[in-house]
Amino acid sequence: MTKILVVDDEEGIRSFIAEALESEGHAIVQAANGDDALHQLDAHAFHVMITDLRMPGIDGMALVRKARADRPEMEVIVLTAHGSVESAVTAMKLGAFDYLRKPISGPAELRLLVARALERHALLTLKDRSSRDQRNVPALTYGDAAMTPVVDAIRKVAKTSSTVLLLGESGTGKEIAARAIHAWSDRADGPFVAVNCAALAETLLESELFGHEKGAFTGATARRRGRVELADGGTLFLDEVAELKPELQAKLLRVLQDGRFERVGGAQTIEADVRWIAATNKDLHALMTAERFRDDLYHRLAVFPIRLPALRERRSDILPLAEMLLGKIAGEMGCAAAPLTEAAKKTLRESEWPGNVRELANALERALILTEGNPIESQHLGLSMRPPRRGEEIVPLEALEREAIQRALARVSGNRRLAAEQLGLGLRTLYDKLKRYGLE
């Protein structure tokens, strides 16, 4: 939910603004003067601040300066009386987004300006996140020969505007490759926007991609820009593109062809300058034969296909990748990165890794939880775990896992969902283990 700070010494104006914006689903905090506003800014994060310029004590101009210095991500709208437009212009030079004249003509004008400010906030947030992400693109390889042509291809295509199709098993690092293409392109200063086509229902996915107009469907209380629009000037990454339903495939094809689309429920044609990268772990040729994926869309997406090898095909990358992941996971968990024993290293090198890098990361996180900073042995990786047969004693590894689950549940006061997240397990998997170990 968006949070908006409304600052004005006139209670009637504050109430009018609050009522107009709360009906749109925004959370409103009111401040009757500049001192109160400074207190709220220190205590809370806001998406937008609406402030009068003329108030006793700390005035709106001082609040604008404070906001630009301490909350550069927050948008500011200033209120100014008729005949004081010069002050509003000065505020905009200091970084305010826009201004409204008092008396405000009606709620529609206010809501529209706030919607525009929130769109700018969202876009700048995406660009800032993209900028941080592109500076921290993980290494694509640690020297394995199987990855040399892949990295070469990524570097070459990054310099162009060609559409890229990334192919490979789940967990092979397709999003990392997409981020590398963006970071090494001339669009690196633009946003990198990722959409998982399998994560949303078809109706929600269309709105997520193309945006919607107010009233387009139940719950559409305000106009919303879609991911395609937000990616203008940057890169849009469509993960699991094979999951798109036929109707959305047709709409996507049009955007790929001419860069134009309409928001859901809208008639205005919008143009977006987007570099497209798609990814899938499915056999698109088989899906085309089964008439589940459009041939023309495939040819639009597969201008430059790149296949990412499975982890078992790049074995010399496994150990350095594991060491990097251990450090990263330990940092996120707030603990020291445990060393790998030689036996553990051998197990890592020789395992088949059907889940690829994602499975490797899960195994290492599980091992860190079990060992609590002590050296990681082969059995801590849990790569050959199975339920005990009837009458069979619990093996030492399973005893360790049982204890780890008990500790995790104790840390979160028995909340099984949080415990599953801490353990790196699916909730259903955790329930199975609770039943197996008699911890229900």
C-alpha angles and dihedrals in degrees: 000000000000117000120213128188115212116197122187134128091222110084093202093058092046091051093047092051093044093050093047093051099037089059086061092056099260123139109235128202117188128211122188096202144006095270091055090047092053089051091051092047091052093048103041143031116238133190094209136013120202111195139174113233099216115058133136114264113002105023132208094263090060089050091052091053091047092049094049091050100043105021107031091159092059118091118226127209117188128208117217134180122239109281095027098087091122089066090051090051089051089051090052090052086056089055107276112149098224143318140244125211120231128265090049108227094224146313094277093065091047094048093048093052092047090049090053091048091050091049090053090047090052093047094048090047090053091048092048092049090046091051091051092045095050091053088054103045105151119237112277092211143000095219106293110154092227090065098049096086090042094055091044090053092048092051092049097047092043089070091059134060093236121136112252129208114201115203130188147099121302112281098023094121103262094152091049088053090049091051090050091053089051094045092050094046132087086252093066092114091055127080124285106212121187126196124186104212092197096052099071137052115256095255093049093044093057090053090045092054102038104019126229142247124242110278094017090128140347108302095022094123095158140018113274130194115228130229093261090057093045090052092059108137092014142057131298116203116201108196120196090011091170088074093068113118118236096258092053090045089059093049092047091051091058092052091049091050101049108001093243133121144148128236116248107277093012136109100198113106112227127198124211130185101216135162108218128217120173131185138191141166091205130096101254093187090059090047091051090051088052089048092240095117126043117247092214092052091049092054090049091052099039097061088122113012119192123188116210112211121235117255092252088059092058103044097158087064094056102082099043089045090050091051091051092048092048091056092046095047093045090052091052091048093046095238139109119275105253117225121248117238119225090254090054091049090052090051091050093050095048102041118105096225101206087181091050120201093351091056091047091053092049092050092051093047090050090049092051090052093049098045098040092209098324121120114290113242126197094259092055090067090069094215096142100034118144135167114271116257119244109287093011118127119242108263119234094258091054090048088054091048091049090053092047090053091050091051092048092051091049091052092055098038093251097309101151096195092055091044091053090051092050092049094047091240133130113250092243090050090052091051089051091052092047089054093045093051096040094245099128 
